[in-house]
Amino acid sequence: MRVEEFLENSARQHPHKVALVANNSRLTYAELNQSANRFAHALRLNGVQRDDRVVVFLDNSTEAVVGIFGALKASAVFSVINPTTKPEKLAYILNNCRAIATLTHARLLAPIGEALKSVPWVKTTFVVEAVDKMAIPGAISFEQSLEDASSSAQRQQGIDMDLAMIIYTSGSTGMPKGVMMTHANVDAAATSITTYLENTSDDVILNALPLAFDYGLYQVLMSCKLGGTIVLEKSFAFPYQVLQRIDSENVTGFPIVPTMAAILLQLKDLSPGRFPHLRYITNTAAALPVSHISRLQKLFPMTRIFSMYGLTECKRCTYLPPEQLSIRPDSVGVAIPNTEACVVNDLGEPVKPGEVGTLVIRGDHIMKGYWENPEATDRMLRPGRYPWEKVLYTGDLFRADDDGYLYFVGRSDDIIKSRGEKVSPTEVENVIYKLPSVSEVAVIGLPDPILGTAIKAVIVPVTGATLDEHEILSHCSKHLEDYMVPKFVEFRSNLPKTDSGKIRRRAVQEESLSVESTR
């Protein structure tokens, strides 16, 4: 199935049902489908052809969703870019995918205008809430273009093996790589995830994650696939406002990341059981600390909590059935439906339970590769057990227990070697998270003439809490081997994060190294 059919099928089955709540507006499936049809015609009228790339440079909004489905209906390939992206990086992305058209907002004309100075490919920029004087060549009003275009269905072109989207994901070094996902990839991932979440057309999903983050994007796609309702918030910057929306919209599904969990657990007047209609909470991007899981369960006693693991290159890898949370709280579960996951050694051979190796994923949801980057693609996609396939080497270290449940150990390039022993930063962080006064923590390694690498814990305390270095080290000494206990402890008011809310451990390390070099 092609992704635009998610919307088209739901528009036929539920034309008058609310599909999207955003920007203080509500669109039915019929209205959303007609708007996407109009934008598809506008794209075609402005030169966009099959397989051309269309970049959506917007906040979470009605226009962003219309842009996504409009591009698909025009048989184009869409890419959603976070609107906080700086001009230099934006120009790189636009040039890298050779975008033909962009969709943005009038308030973002400055950064996109700066980026477009070095981008020869973009012919048309559709501007939401266009101003009278737009200095960008090829800029036109998004609203006017929709008003002038037909609302009839665009003639279908292409098949499900065509590219649907390119998701740009930051690497450890250099500029971002474009993950290529076909319509079939997206359909396979959406079908698998909605199967174990038991989603139906009755679900109302609130998404406060950016659509540039695949976790946020799929909330829209999956909701439209099943005829549910998606409620978009621009961010989680105002948690009480989001919680009020969960209440008023009778939200049944709420995707979060660990930083959002940390904020929720600090809210003073959030009483247990306040949201009886909230059927499930999902978490990915990074593993939830065990202490966070137990506290979330107390705060949401009637809500199923799904701990999950995934990466942009295949969307989702594993999930932990909620009934296993109390049994294996530190596990990220088993392979999602219609997927196989295996932990292998350096020779690609499966390892025994308890042994650490690289997680390999096999399934229809695996990316086709990185856009025009065959070297990086070959590192991630390698021959599988059968001659006809490629499997995804995640680059993440895992172990499995005797029952086949998987446990994240860490990124292979994040492992710290101290005193000759390998230390997983995640393992140390999980221990530190057990202290109720710790809101966030990043464990890093620093060069040390004696230890080789010294372990440092950089901690953000809970608002109003007091912590000292002695308390942290004493706690770690009780729960960790000697070589895993941090040598240094630093307290900060915040930690650098990705657009998706994941702590940027490498950035924390670079900042610490910079401070050390000035001493």
Beta strands, then each sheet from edge to edge (+ up, - down):
strand 1: 18-22
strand 2: 25-28
strand 3: 53-57
strand 4: 77-80
strand 5: 101-105
strand 6: 124-128
strand 7: 139-141
strand 8: 163-169
strand 9: 177-182
strand 10: 204-207
strand 11: 229-232
strand 12: 253-256
strand 13: 280-283
strand 14: 304-309
strand 15: 318-320
strand 16: 334-335
strand 17: 339-344
strand 18: 357-363
strand 19: 369-370
strand 20: 381-383
strand 21: 390-400
strand 22: 406-411
strand 23: 416-418
strand 24: 421-423
strand 25: 438-448
strand 26: 452-461
strand 27: 488-491
sheet 1: 2+ 1- 11- 10-
sheet 2: 4+ 3+ 5+ 6+ 7+
sheet 3: 8+ 9- 19+
sheet 4: 12+ 13+ 14+ 15- 16+
sheet 5: 17+ 18- 21+ 20-
sheet 6: 17+ 18- 21+ 22-
sheet 7: 23+ 24-
sheet 8: 25+ 26- 27-
end
